[in-house]
Amino acid sequence: MLAERNYLSMAAGTPGTSNTAAVYWGVRNGAAVVATALAGVLVWCAGCSGGPDGAAATHTVPAVSATPTTETGASSFPGYSPASGCAVTRPTMFDPPPGVEPDALFGAASSHGNGQLWVGGLGDDGVIVWSREADGSIDYKLGWWRATQGELRITGRRLDAPAPAVRAHVPSGYGPTGFQASGVSFPTEGCWQVTGQVGATTLTFVTLVLAR
């Protein structure tokens, strides 16, 4: 079950983490927990450029039917061939608010934010590649940083085909601002739009999700 994920190992083996180890403290079910973010590598394509000021940079990932290669070791995705490309949000390095260390966000090397809310761990070039669960879903860990106060809520929908909505788990114990761990379960592969909301602040990104 997604709600039973162990956030002690939130950063272990997840692509797009920052290249400096970071320790996060939280409280879950009355016990102190520590999450250690391990080193990761973000691979950028030559000639990539950002979007206009205040707008998310995007690029289109073409239909996948061949053999993509990523740092996670994924080698092939037989049978996956979406009808059109996926205009994924291009992640960047976490640009924290004043007084916050750059490695305070899990997945800082592949993050997206708007000055009030950030999400980290968006994978290589905005593509999430992860293992399937027994039910066929893909459970993935995302880190968030809240400059605005409030409880994080996460919603998501598939853009390129009918599918159930994203299921999300936001554990308690992280305080009203700052770092927040989360688990997101994508019911299928595909092009997904995910929105995080804290109070009146929202942050939306698009990602291509593939099973390895």
TAKAPE-V199359 format. One record per backbone hydrogen bond with DSSP energy under -0.5 kcal/mol. NH is the residue of the N-H (numbers start at 1). CO is the residue of the C=O. E is the energy in kcal/mol with one decimal. If there is no record, write none. Layout:
NH,CO,E / NH,CO,E
This chain:
4,1,-1.2 / 5,2,-1.9 / 7,5,-0.8 / 9,6,-1.1 / 10,7,-1.0 / 12,9,-0.8 / 14,11,-1.6 / 17,14,-0.7 / 22,37,-0.8 / 24,35,-2.2 / 26,33,-1.6 / 27,173,-0.5 / 28,31,-2.2 / 31,28,-1.5 / 33,26,-2.5 / 35,24,-2.1 / 36,8,-1.0 / 36,34,-0.5 / 37,22,-2.7 / 37,35,-0.6 / 38,36,-0.6 / 43,41,-0.6 / 44,42,-0.6 / 48,45,-1.3 / 55,52,-2.4 / 59,88,-2.0 / 61,59,-0.5 / 61,86,-2.7 / 62,60,-0.6 / 65,63,-0.6 / 70,74,-0.9 / 73,70,-1.7 / 77,66,-0.8 / 80,77,-1.7 / 81,79,-0.8 / 86,61,-2.2 / 87,85,-0.5 / 88,59,-1.2 / 88,86,-2.0 / 89,206,-2.8 / 90,57,-3.5 / 91,89,-0.6 / 92,111,-3.2 / 94,108,-2.4 / 96,94,-0.8 / 100,97,-1.8 / 104,101,-1.9 / 105,102,-0.6 / 106,104,-0.5 / 108,105,-1.3 / 110,16,-1.0 / 110,107,-1.8 / 111,92,-3.3 / 111,108,-0.6 / 112,119,-2.2 / 114,117,-1.6 / 118,145,-2.1 / 119,112,-2.6 / 120,143,-3.2 / 121,107,-1.7 / 121,110,-0.7 / 122,110,-2.6 / 123,15,-0.5 / 124,127,-0.6 / 126,123,-1.4 / 127,124,-2.1 / 128,126,-0.5 / 128,208,-2.3 / 129,127,-0.6 / 130,210,-2.1 / 133,137,-3.1 / 136,133,-1.9 / 138,186,-2.8 / 139,137,-0.5 / 140,184,-3.1 / 142,182,-1.7 / 143,120,-1.6 / 144,180,-2.1 / 145,118,-2.0 / 146,178,-2.0 / 147,116,-2.9 / 147,145,-0.6 / 148,116,-1.1 / 150,176,-2.2 / 153,197,-2.2 / 155,195,-2.4 / 157,193,-2.2 / 159,191,-3.4 / 160,191,-0.8 / 166,156,-2.0 / 167,185,-2.1 / 169,183,-2.9 / 171,169,-0.6 / 178,146,-3.1 / 180,144,-2.4 / 182,142,-0.9 / 183,169,-2.5 / 184,140,-3.3 / 185,167,-3.5 / 186,138,-2.9 / 186,184,-0.6 / 187,185,-0.6 / 190,209,-2.4 / 192,190,-0.6 / 192,207,-3.0 / 193,157,-2.9 / 194,192,-0.5 / 194,205,-2.9 / 195,155,-2.9 / 196,203,-3.0 / 197,153,-2.6 / 198,201,-2.7 / 199,151,-0.6 / 201,198,-2.2 / 203,196,-2.4 / 205,194,-2.5 / 207,192,-2.6 / 208,126,-1.2 / 209,190,-3.2 / 209,207,-0.6 / 210,128,-2.9 / 210,208,-0.5 / 212,130,-1.5
